[in-house]
């Protein structure tokens, strides 16, 4: 190792040169990487530009086609075209400014030309049939044209459908037509290609669905209409089903190209953009050329500089360092080494010098350690023997020499100096240590010494080392300790709680009694230390987290020296869980030092489960109280309110925390005193409490409410709590008769809510009594919502199905839902599986065929850890409310219709009255008098119809109401001047109003010009039925002034009788006016209604 290196070995200078060259490799690599990145960026830019260009072109072409389709659709919707008025349609088509001067043609399915904007209309003879059948709706491919200036054209065809012909639109549909727009594709799309601003060497082209070139940029007219090559980019794109693509191919001139293509939406056409392949493939070489030139120049200069520097600064100092290392290896004095100002070489020289000094120091330290080891061996209480491989004694300390009787047995066999050590357990331990090379320990009675000896044997490469000591006193103490532990265990096995004993500070478990094994239903794990408690004893906190080793009360008692306790859920040997209360306390010695700990374990599983059931019952009460729509409250035995559900804040605006102190503001002053007396009397007698009072709403109004409360008793009949409910009964008070059934249902609901609130606070059985008394269906299901756990009896009353059938068949509930609502409710029920919240209105079909509306609200029921343990809900029969809503909507619609009709009638009366008033000076007073009289007649008709709920009126009632102002006068002979006679005839509301206005006009005319204008005149009104099922009403004037014939001027009354009245009376009605000289007569015939009459008689 100290010889010189071979003369041909590589020198340091050569290695440094190679290292310098290797150092340049990252720079070269970085240069190549940057060049590659630049090339990739250039390629990505070109590819992105090509794709954006082809996408913009495709979108522009698609937009152009959509515009043409929109123009065709607008023209196809022309009324003239739908009515087959071809001349008008031709004029509209010629006037429409279509894009790119398109030519329009209208043909039928057989190809017959009906109109052509390129020819006069109608088409000349001989042009009625096209040369080829029309294309299907949509855009066509390139079509050769007979026009040399436009060698090709494209057709965009739109189908025109006409509505069915015939009476009522029920006839057969007219044959469909085809509207076609023809245009030059070069004019249509060449401008888009020019606006694309393609680079000079790029090519853009458009191909139709057959692969024919439509247009190209740069333009090459000879290629327009030419088919695509079989192996080119167009063929590859046409064979692909993708919307867009990218490929490498060759042009028609065999020039390599990269081509980007995209299909035009809504057409079979395709846009292609191509670029020379060398634009992408040559990008890398263009980026690498500067890197290669600069790298070569840099390498030449750096190599020359490095050769001069390494020889002077590195090679010479390394030769000196080699000579210095050679001297260190031979143990000679190290030569001097001048500083080179190179950190590594100077550090190596300093390290060699320091190593020489360290070698001298270690030699001195070895001598000192040998002396100290001798001192330790002589002062130890153990006997120490060192034997060589042959079993000869090489060393024994002073204590061993005393045991040997002062003999110096160095170099002699062990058996001669210490008889009995070559046989028995001690001899076997020495032989095993020498044979196996492992340390051995043995404690046994030594017959030669007559004492208990504990020995440790350690093998080494030179022999074995033996340490042994007298342990007779320790053995006696251990025997006594075992006897004490046996007595303690006998006592612990008979106590009623589990017990564990542990030693300090390790925490090793010493014993556990029989009661603990019975509690855990398996053997007891005696852990080796505190760190093993968490693994050996599976226990959990109340929140479900596992108890760590250091958190056990036993660990805390050992660590802190103070008692500790806790309640945990342990996993028993059979896999079940049991609640155990653990109480640990430290054990101290006479010096108050912690020497161990004892822990007592008590089975509290029954106690905890009872508490959990109570908590679950309280939780269900809270959930139900929070869910029901009424105000629920509870109070202490002395009447102090301690709980109010959130419905109070919704009703009064006060939070439950503020409400008990603000009852004077909530309760109406007139109700406070009586309510307080009833409440105090109920508290003294422990009897149920009930009162009606008014509560203040947030907006300031008062609402009537019923307050009820029931006392909850313990086993000694002492009141433990009051449970109450507040129900809003304002609507019931306002509409008691109309909603009597609803009042009864809500009263039962209030009573059931109060009983259920008290039952929930006391026990699960009382909760069930509340559910059984509630008019609403209360239900509970498992968390998955598949199995019903409880359904109240109201289910049988509303659904008409026994509850037992629902338990046997959980899907019966969904099957009873109306088919139109079943899918919607099933989807809402499935969605509610995540959080338990469910709210739906649906219809059910009872077994007796009756349909009812149900409002169903579901909510989750959570345990103390927030886990959903079941799902509960309320289902209410809202059929009456739904019927009320329907009636209200019907009445509102009817009211709206009648108000509009009334306003239209008043408007017509005003116009007709104003038209007949003229423009004389007294026109306005006359207009007001006539208009007021007609309005009063209309009002009397409305009053009569309103009294009959707008179902109609009888002929006699309408006649008496319309002619009431003229029935108060009698003639000179005492007879009535107005006589009304006829059978019972029922009129519809519209007929009644029309006849009332008509009779008013007849009476007004008789008063001005006819029989009622003189004292002797009289009017006779009769009506009777005809054989045709019509009713004839006759108006006859007698003893009046002579009639001078038909008046030349037609007033409002005449127009209303002859034109307006027949329209009001219905089909088949007629009015005849007779201006006889002895008296005016009018005859009105119409068909009465029969339905309302039956309703009137049975009402």
C-alpha positions, 0 to 999 in steps of 0.5 A: 500500500505504500509503494508508488503508483505505476508510471502509466496510471492516469494523473491528477491533471488528466482527471481534472481536465476530464472533470472540467469538460464534464462540468460544461455538460450541464451548460450544453444540456441547458442550451439544448433544452432552451433551444428545444423549448423555443422550437416547441413554443414555435410549433405550438404557436403555429399549430394553435394559429392553424386550428384557430384559423380553421375554427374561425372559417368553419364558424363563419361558414356555419353562420352564413348558412344559418343566416340563409336558413333563417331567411328561408324560414321567414319566407316559408312562414309567409301567409301567402305561401301557406294559403297557396297564393303563389303570385303574392308569394312570388312578389314577396320573394322578389322583394326579399334581399337575400344574401349573395343574390341567391335565386329562389325556386318553389317546387313540389315533391315531384319536382314541378316548378311553381315559382322562380325568382330568376324567371317571370311568374307564372313560369313559361310553358315548358318550364313547369318540370325541373330537369332533376328532382329537388334536393332533400331539405338542407344544404346540397353539395356542388351542383354544375351550373349551365351559366359559364360565369357561375360554373357551380352552385349550391342549393339550400332547401327548406320544407314548407308545410301547410295547415290541414284544410277543411272545416274546423281544421280537421281536413287533410293536410296539403302536400308539402312544398320545397323552397330552394335558394341557389347561390354561387359558392365562390361569391358566398365564401371566398370573402371569408377565406380572404379575411382569414389573412393566412401566412403566405405559404399557407393554403385554405380550402373548402370541400363539400360532402362528396369531397369536391373543392368548393373554393380555395385560397390562394385561388386556383380556379382549375381545382374548383369542383375537382374531386379530392385525391384518394390518399390525401388529407381530405380523404383522411378527414372525410373518413374520420367521424371526428369534428376536427383533426390534424394530419401530415400528408402531401399536397397535389404537387407532392409537397409535404404538408401539415393539415388542420381540418374541421367540419362545418356544423349542420352541413357535410362540408369541411374546411382545411388549412395546410402549412408546409411541413418544414415550418414545423420540422425545421424549427428545432434545427433553427434553434440549435444552430447558435447553441452549437457554434457558441459551445465549440468556441467556449470549449476551446478557450476553457480547455487551454486556461484549465491546463495551465491553472490545474498544474500550478494550483492542484497537481504540485500540492497533491504530490506533497500531500502524498509524501506526508501520508506515507510518513503517517503510515510508517509512524514517522514524523510528519514533514512540514506542509506550506499553505496552498490556499486551496481549502480541501488540500489544506484541510487534508494536510491539517487532518493528517497532522491532527491524526498524528496528534490524536494517535499519541493521545489515544495511546495515553488514554488507553493506559489510563482506562486500563488502570480505571477498569482494574479499580472498578473490578476490585470495588464491585460487590460481584465476583469476577472471573476471566477464563481463556478458551481452554478453561484456565483462569486468567483473572479474578478480582479481590472479592473472588480471591477472598471467596477462594480462600486467598488462593491465586489460581491464575493459570489453573483450571476453574474447578481447582480454585472454585470446586462445583463450578464445572458441573451442574447448572453453572457448568452448563451455562458456561458451556452454552455461552462458549458453544453458542456465543451468547450471554447466559444467566443462571440462578441456582443453589450452589452445593459447595458454597451452601448458598443461592448464587446468581451468575451471568456468563459473557462469551468473547473471542478470547474466552468467557467472563463470569460475574456471580453474587450471593442472592440467598437473602433476596430469595427468602424475601421473594418467597415471603412476597409470593405468599403475601400475594396469594393471600391478597389474590384470595381476598380480591377474588371475593370482592364485588368489583373488579380490581387490578394491581400495577407496579410503579413506575413501569405500570406492569400489571401484577394481578387482576381478580376473578370479578374483573374476568367475569365482567369482561367475559374473558381472560385478563390481559396483564400489560407489561407497561403503561404504553401497552394499556391502549393496545391490551384494553380496548376502551372508548370515551363517551364521544366514541374516541378510543382511550389512549394509554396515558389517559387510563385512570391507572396511568394517571394515578401512577404518573401524577400520584393522585387518585383518578377516575372515569367512565368508559365503554370496554369491549368484552371478550365476546365482542360486545361493549360494556360501560365500566366506571374505573377508579384508580389510586396510588400505593405509597411506601413508608417514605411516601414514594409511589410504589404502585397503584390499585384500580377498582372497576365497577359495572355500570352498563345497566345504569348507562343504558337506562340513562341513554334510554331516558336521554333518547326519550327526552330527545324525541320529545324535543324533536317532536316539540320542535317539529309540530306547528304549534307552540309547545312549552313546559313549566316547573311544578311551581309554574315557572316556564322553563322551555318554549319551542321556536314556534313562539318566535315565529308567532309573536316575534319574541325569542323563547328566552325573553318570552317568560318575562314578557307575558304581560306584553304578549297577552291581551290586557282583557285576558290576563286576569282571568287567565292568571286565576285559572293558571293559579287554580290549576297549580293548586289543584294539580288539574289540567289547565285550559284557557282562550286568550289573545296573543299579540302578533309582531305586526301589532294585531291580536290572534285568538289562541287556546292554551292547554297544559297537563301535569306530569306526576311521579309515582307518588302523584306529585307534579314533576312538570307541566306540559302545555301547547298553544294553538292559533284558533282565529280562523276557527272563530271567524268561520266556525260554521263553514269549517266545523269539521276542520275546527273539530280536527284542529281541536283534537290536534290541540288536545293530542299535542298537549297530551303528547307533550306531557307523555314525551316528558314522562315516558315512551308510553305517554308519547304513544298515547299522544300519537294515538290521539292526534288527527295527523298520522305520526310515523317513525322509520329506521334510518334507511327509511325502509322499515316502519317502526311506529305508525299512529292510528290516524293512518287507518282513518285517513288511508283506510288501511290497517297498520299491521299491513303496512308493517308487513309490507313497507312498500304499501305506503308508496303503492297507495300514492296516486300514479301521477305523484308516485315517481315524484314522491319516490324521488323526494324520499330517496333524496331524503335518505341523506339528511332525513328531511322530507316535505311533499304533498301528494294524493292517495287512493284509499281501498274504497276509491276515495282520493285524499290530499296528504301533506307529509313532513319528515325529519331526522331523529338524532342521538347525542353524537348527532347520528340519525337513529331513526326518521320521524314525520307527520302526515296531515289530511289536507283534502279540505284545504285543497278543496277550499283552494280550488273553490277560491280559484274558481270563484276568483276566475268567475269574479274576474270574468263577470267583472270584465263582462259587467265593465264591457256592458257598462261601456256599451251602455255609455256609448249607446246612450251618448250616441242617442243623446245628440248634441243639443243643449240638454244632451248632457242632462238627458244622457245622465238621466238615461244612463243612470236609469239603465245602470240602476236596472243593470244593478237590480239585475246584479242584485238579484243574481248575487242573491242567487249566487249567480246561478241565474234567476226566474223570469218573474223575478227579473221582470219585477226587478226591471219594471219595479219603478212602474208597478207602483201606479194603478189606473183610474179604475183601480186596476194595475197599469202593468200586468205580469203573467207566465209560468216558472222559467229559469234564466241564465245570468246572461239571459237575465241581464239582457231581458232586464235591460230590454224590459227597462227600455220597453217601459221607458219607451212606453212612458215617453211615447206609448201606453204609460204616457197617459192615465188610461194606458196599460202594459200587459207582459206575458210569457209561455212555452212553445212546442219547439222548447222555446219561451215566448215573451209578449209585450203588449200596450193597450189604451195608449195614444195611436202609433204613427208607424215605424219611427224613422230614427233608430234609438238605443232601445231599438238597436239593443232589442234587435241586435244586442238582445238576441246575442245575450239570449243565445242561439235560436233567439229572435225579437219581433217589433210590431208598431200597430196603430192600436198599440206597440207590441214586441215578441221575444223568443229564446231557449231557457236553461234547465240545469240551474233551475234544478239546482234552485229547486233543490237548494 
